[in-house]
Amino acid sequence: MQKRLSQSEANRIISRSVRQYETRQGQGAPAWRVRRQTYEPGDSALLTDARVRGLGLVIQGHVAVFPTPRAASPLVVLTPGMTFGQRETAFVPAQGTLKALTPSEIWFVEQLSAAGRSPSERLEVKAAAPIYRWCVVAIMVLVALAALLVTLPAAQAELSALPLGIGDWCHAQGHRWCAAQAWTLAGKMAPRDATADLALGALAMERGDLDSAQRSFERACDAEPTSPAAHNNLGVVLYRRGQAAEAVLAFRRALALDPGSAAALRNLADAFMSLEMYRDALDLYQHARALGVKDSDILANMGVAHYQLGEPGLAAELMHWALALAVDDETRSNIDRSLAALEAAAAGLHVP
């Protein structure tokens, strides 16, 4: 059975990516449309031309990214949960092709311009604007559910799926307060289920509230000690707080529970870089790349590690490779600075 993203998982990824894109562009909240496409093995999903101005999300299956339509070897294989497109982390070259390796489903998220919308699309977007009344309805459902649980305490764990779903829906609409209320209630109803605390922790991370995020992820670890996501997310918070050694312990727990977690491998490698454990970091970056994580940041970090280990030739090669794969101006600028510093250091110069 192939893994398939649920509706709530897909909505969460799309909402996060769209918000990040809007923030980078300095835009307000434009209208977006989701187009769903399915492909059989061997189907060419899409040529990455001007049609991909938003992003794509793999819902199911395995999709290979080829540098040109006639290339024999893929650059990367996209799996469920991975995004691609304008300013996304998955590298898709200008003349690249996406080809389904297994039965696949992809959601293409496209920004609608006012001029380009049909009358029905304009009505649909307009009708979606007064979403607050639906948030009020959602909160009323939560209050009624909480009152019901006073008389049905044994049903709490089973009924927690309702506020979890309401929280997902509120979050997908961009209403964090509603989502937080729903997930908090779900956590109280099912204290041995980490799902609600994982969602609350992610919400706190979006706000930059590391204290709340850490408390949520610690509760998730207590509720489900065997949850790799709980330990990995706690490690991310600790790492952002400058507690790299403590983060290493959390990432190691996540990997002990799920040795194939590319996210935990990469996070542990980043923590090792902070602790100047460059050889260990390189091994983990290589492992993460073997699992399909092949973005420019990993290559740049590998270049830094090789330089610190006294291997400037390998370092420069990886930095140039990272620069070729970079998909946004900020990443290219950061890699350019690192490459300039590396080359200057090799020449005995000082770069401020």
C-alpha positions as CSV (number, residue, x, y, z in Angstrom):
1,M,0.0,0.0,0.0
2,Q,1.5,3.3,-1.1
3,K,1.6,6.2,1.4
4,R,-1.0,8.9,0.7
5,L,-1.3,12.2,2.4
6,S,-4.6,12.9,4.1
7,Q,-6.6,16.0,3.2
8,S,-5.6,17.7,6.5
9,E,-1.9,16.9,5.9
10,A,-2.1,18.2,2.3
11,N,-3.9,21.4,3.5
12,R,-1.3,22.0,6.2
13,I,1.6,21.8,3.8
14,I,-0.1,23.9,1.2
15,S,-1.1,26.6,3.7
16,R,2.4,26.8,5.1
17,S,4.1,27.0,1.6
18,V,1.6,29.6,0.4
19,R,2.1,31.8,3.5
20,Q,5.9,31.5,3.2
21,Y,5.7,32.4,-0.5
22,E,3.5,35.5,0.2
23,T,5.8,36.6,3.0
24,R,8.9,36.4,0.7
25,Q,7.0,38.3,-2.1
26,G,5.7,40.9,0.3
27,Q,2.2,40.2,-0.9
28,G,-1.2,40.2,0.8
29,A,-3.3,37.1,0.6
30,P,-4.1,36.5,-3.1
31,A,-6.5,33.9,-4.4
32,W,-5.2,30.4,-5.0
33,R,-6.6,27.4,-6.9
34,V,-5.8,23.7,-6.4
35,R,-5.7,21.5,-9.5
36,R,-5.6,17.8,-8.8
37,Q,-3.9,15.4,-11.4
38,T,-3.3,11.7,-11.4
39,Y,-0.7,9.8,-13.4
40,E,0.1,6.3,-14.3
41,P,3.7,4.9,-14.2
42,G,5.7,6.4,-17.1
43,D,3.4,9.4,-17.6
44,S,5.2,12.7,-18.0
45,A,3.6,14.8,-15.3
46,L,4.6,18.3,-16.5
47,L,7.3,20.3,-18.2
48,T,8.4,23.0,-15.8
49,D,7.5,26.0,-17.9
50,A,5.5,29.1,-17.1
51,R,2.5,27.0,-16.0
52,V,4.2,26.4,-12.6
53,R,4.0,29.8,-11.0
54,G,2.8,28.4,-7.7
55,L,3.9,25.0,-6.3
56,G,3.2,21.4,-6.7
57,L,2.6,18.9,-3.8
58,V,3.0,15.1,-4.2
59,I,0.0,13.5,-2.5
60,Q,0.8,9.9,-3.5
61,G,3.4,7.9,-5.4
62,H,7.0,8.5,-6.6
63,V,7.8,11.2,-9.1
64,A,11.2,11.5,-10.7
65,V,12.7,14.9,-11.6
66,F,14.8,14.7,-14.8
67,P,17.1,17.6,-15.8
68,T,15.9,17.4,-19.5
69,P,13.1,15.5,-21.3
70,R,15.6,13.0,-22.7
71,A,17.7,12.5,-19.6
72,A,18.1,8.9,-18.4
73,S,19.0,9.5,-14.8
74,P,16.8,11.6,-12.4
75,L,18.1,14.3,-10.2
76,V,15.8,13.5,-7.4
77,V,12.7,11.4,-6.6
78,L,9.8,13.3,-5.0
79,T,7.7,11.3,-2.5
80,P,4.4,12.2,-0.7
81,G,4.7,15.4,1.3
82,M,7.4,17.0,-0.9
83,T,6.8,20.2,-2.8
84,F,8.3,21.7,-5.9
85,G,7.9,24.8,-8.1
86,Q,8.8,28.4,-7.8
87,R,11.1,29.0,-4.8
88,E,10.6,25.5,-3.4
89,T,13.3,23.4,-2.0
90,A,13.0,20.5,-4.4
91,F,15.2,21.3,-7.4
92,V,13.4,21.3,-10.8
93,P,15.5,22.8,-13.6
94,A,14.0,25.1,-16.2
95,Q,13.9,22.4,-18.9
96,G,13.1,19.6,-16.5
97,T,10.5,16.9,-16.7
98,L,8.5,15.2,-13.9
99,K,7.8,11.6,-14.6
100,A,5.6,9.2,-12.5
101,L,7.4,6.1,-11.4
102,T,4.4,4.6,-9.6
103,P,0.7,5.5,-9.7
104,S,0.8,9.1,-8.5
105,E,-1.4,12.1,-7.6
106,I,-0.1,15.7,-7.6
107,W,-1.9,18.8,-6.5
108,F,-0.8,21.9,-8.4
109,V,-1.5,25.1,-6.5
110,E,-1.8,28.1,-8.7
111,Q,-2.1,31.8,-7.9
112,L,-5.1,33.5,-9.6
113,S,-4.7,37.0,-11.0
114,A,-7.9,39.1,-11.0
115,A,-7.7,39.4,-14.8
116,G,-7.2,35.7,-15.3
117,R,-10.1,34.6,-13.2
118,S,-13.3,33.4,-14.8
119,P,-16.6,34.8,-13.3
120,S,-17.1,31.5,-11.4
121,E,-13.6,31.7,-9.9
122,R,-14.2,35.3,-8.9
123,L,-17.4,34.3,-7.2
124,E,-15.7,31.4,-5.5
125,V,-13.0,33.6,-4.1
126,K,-15.4,36.2,-3.0
127,A,-17.6,33.7,-1.3
128,A,-14.7,32.4,0.7
129,A,-13.9,35.8,2.2
130,P,-16.3,35.9,5.2
131,I,-14.7,32.8,6.7
132,Y,-15.0,34.3,10.2
133,R,-18.6,33.2,10.6
134,W,-17.5,29.6,10.0
135,C,-14.8,30.0,12.7
136,V,-17.6,31.1,15.0
137,V,-19.6,28.0,14.1
138,A,-16.4,25.8,14.7
139,I,-16.0,27.3,18.2
140,M,-19.6,26.8,19.0
141,V,-19.2,23.1,18.0
142,L,-16.2,22.9,20.3
143,V,-18.1,24.4,23.2
144,A,-21.0,22.0,22.7
145,L,-18.6,19.1,22.5
146,A,-16.8,20.1,25.7
147,A,-20.2,20.2,27.4
148,L,-21.1,16.8,26.1
149,L,-17.9,15.3,27.4
150,V,-18.8,16.2,31.0
151,T,-21.5,13.5,30.7
152,L,-19.6,11.2,28.4
153,P,-16.0,11.0,29.9
154,A,-15.4,7.5,28.5
155,A,-15.9,8.8,24.9
156,Q,-13.2,11.5,25.1
157,A,-10.4,9.7,23.3
158,E,-12.8,8.6,20.5
159,L,-14.4,12.0,20.1
160,S,-11.1,13.8,20.1
161,A,-10.9,13.3,16.3
162,L,-13.6,16.0,15.9
163,P,-11.7,18.9,17.5
164,L,-8.5,17.7,15.7
165,G,-10.3,18.0,12.4
166,I,-11.7,21.4,13.3
167,G,-8.2,22.6,14.3
168,D,-6.9,21.4,10.9
169,W,-9.7,23.2,9.1
170,C,-9.2,26.5,11.0
171,H,-5.4,26.3,10.5
172,A,-5.9,25.7,6.8
173,Q,-8.0,29.0,6.7
174,G,-5.2,30.9,8.4
175,H,-7.1,31.3,11.8
176,R,-4.5,30.2,14.4
177,W,-6.6,31.1,17.5
178,C,-9.4,28.8,16.4
179,A,-6.9,26.1,15.6
180,A,-5.2,26.4,19.0
181,Q,-8.5,26.2,20.9
182,A,-9.5,23.1,19.0
183,W,-6.2,21.3,19.3
184,T,-6.0,22.2,23.0
185,L,-9.4,20.6,23.6
186,A,-8.3,17.6,21.6
187,G,-5.2,17.2,23.8
188,K,-7.3,17.3,26.9
189,M,-9.7,14.7,25.5
190,A,-6.9,12.3,24.5
191,P,-3.8,13.0,26.7
192,R,-2.1,9.8,25.6
193,D,-2.2,10.8,21.9
194,A,0.6,13.1,20.7
195,T,-1.2,14.4,17.7
196,A,-2.7,17.5,19.2
197,D,0.5,18.5,21.0
198,L,2.5,18.0,17.8
199,A,0.1,20.4,16.0
200,L,0.2,22.9,18.9
201,G,4.0,22.8,18.9
202,A,4.1,23.4,15.1
203,L,1.7,26.3,15.6
204,A,3.9,27.9,18.3
205,M,7.0,27.5,16.0
206,E,5.1,29.5,13.3
207,R,4.6,32.3,15.8
208,G,8.3,32.1,16.9
209,D,7.2,31.1,20.4
210,L,10.0,28.6,21.2
211,D,8.9,28.3,24.9
212,S,5.4,27.1,24.0
213,A,6.7,24.9,21.2
214,Q,9.1,23.2,23.6
215,R,6.4,22.6,26.2
216,S,4.1,21.1,23.5
217,F,6.7,18.8,22.1
218,E,7.8,17.7,25.5
219,R,4.2,16.8,26.3
220,A,4.0,14.9,22.9
221,C,7.2,12.9,23.9
222,D,5.6,12.1,27.3
223,A,2.3,11.1,25.7
224,E,3.9,8.9,23.0
225,P,7.5,8.1,23.9
226,T,7.7,6.0,20.7
227,S,6.8,8.9,18.4
228,P,9.8,9.8,16.1
229,A,8.1,13.1,15.1
230,A,7.8,14.2,18.8
231,H,11.5,13.7,19.5
232,N,12.6,15.2,16.2
233,N,10.5,18.3,16.6
234,L,11.7,18.8,20.2
235,G,15.2,18.5,18.8
236,V,14.5,21.3,16.3
237,V,13.4,23.6,19.1
238,L,16.4,22.9,21.2
239,Y,18.7,23.4,18.2
240,R,17.1,26.8,17.5
241,R,17.6,27.7,21.1
242,G,21.3,27.1,20.7
243,Q,21.2,23.9,22.7
244,A,22.9,21.7,20.1
245,A,24.1,19.0,22.5
246,E,20.6,18.5,23.9
247,A,19.2,18.6,20.3
248,V,21.6,15.7,19.4
249,L,20.1,13.5,22.0
250,A,16.5,14.2,20.8
251,F,17.5,13.6,17.1
252,R,19.2,10.3,18.1
253,R,16.0,9.2,19.9
254,A,14.0,10.0,16.7
255,L,16.4,8.0,14.6
256,A,16.4,5.1,17.0
257,L,12.6,4.9,16.5
258,D,12.7,5.6,12.7
259,P,16.2,5.0,11.2
260,G,14.9,6.0,7.8
261,S,13.8,9.5,8.8
262,A,15.6,11.8,6.3
263,A,14.5,14.9,8.4
264,A,16.0,13.6,11.6
265,L,19.2,12.6,9.8
266,R,19.6,16.0,8.3
267,N,18.7,17.7,11.6
268,L,21.3,15.6,13.5
269,A,23.9,16.5,10.8
270,D,23.2,20.2,11.3
271,A,23.6,19.8,15.0
272,F,26.9,18.0,14.5
273,M,28.0,21.0,12.3
274,S,27.3,23.3,15.2
275,L,29.4,21.1,17.5
276,E,32.2,21.0,14.9
277,M,31.8,17.3,14.5
278,Y,32.3,17.6,10.7
279,R,33.1,14.0,9.8
280,D,30.0,12.7,11.6
281,A,27.9,15.4,9.9
282,L,29.2,14.4,6.5
283,D,28.2,10.8,7.0
284,L,24.7,11.8,7.9
285,Y,24.3,14.3,5.0
286,Q,25.3,11.5,2.7
287,H,22.8,9.2,4.2
288,A,20.1,11.8,3.9
289,R,20.9,12.4,0.3
290,A,20.7,8.6,-0.3
291,L,17.1,8.9,1.0
292,G,16.2,11.5,-1.6
293,V,17.1,14.8,0.2
294,K,19.2,16.6,-2.4
295,D,18.8,20.3,-2.0
296,S,21.5,23.0,-2.2
297,D,21.8,23.7,1.5
298,I,23.0,20.1,2.2
299,L,25.6,20.4,-0.5
300,A,26.7,23.8,0.9
301,N,27.0,22.4,4.4
302,M,29.0,19.4,3.1
303,G,31.3,21.9,1.4
304,V,31.9,23.7,4.7
305,A,32.5,20.4,6.5
306,H,35.1,19.3,3.9
307,Y,36.8,22.7,4.2
308,Q,37.0,22.4,7.9
309,L,38.5,19.0,7.5
310,G,41.3,20.4,5.3
311,E,39.8,19.3,2.0
312,P,39.4,22.6,0.0
313,G,39.2,20.9,-3.4
314,L,36.1,18.9,-2.4
315,A,34.7,21.9,-0.6
316,A,34.9,24.1,-3.6
317,E,33.4,21.5,-5.9
318,L,30.4,21.0,-3.6
319,M,29.9,24.7,-3.2
320,H,29.8,25.2,-6.9
321,W,27.4,22.3,-7.2
322,A,25.2,23.8,-4.5
323,L,25.2,27.2,-6.3
324,A,24.0,25.5,-9.5
325,L,21.1,23.8,-7.7
326,A,20.0,26.9,-5.7
327,V,16.5,27.9,-6.6
328,D,16.1,31.4,-5.0
329,D,18.1,34.5,-4.8
330,E,18.6,34.4,-1.0
331,T,20.1,30.9,-1.1
332,R,22.3,31.8,-4.0
333,S,23.5,34.9,-2.2
334,N,24.3,32.9,1.0
335,I,26.2,30.2,-1.0
336,D,28.1,32.9,-3.0
337,R,29.3,34.4,0.3
338,S,30.4,31.1,1.6
339,L,32.2,30.2,-1.6
340,A,33.9,33.6,-1.7
341,A,35.1,33.2,1.9
342,L,36.3,29.6,1.2
343,E,38.3,30.7,-1.9
344,A,39.7,33.7,-0.1
345,A,40.8,31.6,2.8
346,A,42.5,29.2,0.5
347,A,44.4,32.2,-1.0
348,G,45.3,33.5,2.4
349,L,43.0,36.6,2.2
350,H,40.5,38.0,4.6
351,V,36.9,38.5,3.6
352,P,34.7,40.5,6.1
